[in-house]
Amino acid sequence: MIVASGTARMDNRKVKAKFGGKPKMLGLEEVAEITGHEVGGVCPFGLKAPLPVYCDISLRAFDVVVPAAGSTHSALKITPSRLAELTSAEWIDVCQNGA
């Protein structure tokens, strides 16, 4: 799971270099099945099964981020460093520069 700024755009070249393949968005049912969260509420917390979490450096532009928290009607305020710490995320650079 890659967590990035909501305005950031993935850079296919960077993703391919990091993960060895072209990124693809999962369908609604796949997302719910894999994460346990429906689209609009997907977050790196409370996952159905453990997944590797990656935080894109685009998050570092903010003092506080507001990711979804498991449903379309919930969110939380958290610092990017704390989000990465709680999810054991690896910091990566996979978005376009200036995002």
Secondary structure, 3 states (H helix, E strand, C coil): CEECCCCCCECHHHHHHHHCCCCCCCCHHHHHHHHCCCCCCCCCCCCCCCCCCEEEHHHHHCCCECCECCCCCCECCECHHHHHHHHCCEEECCECCCC
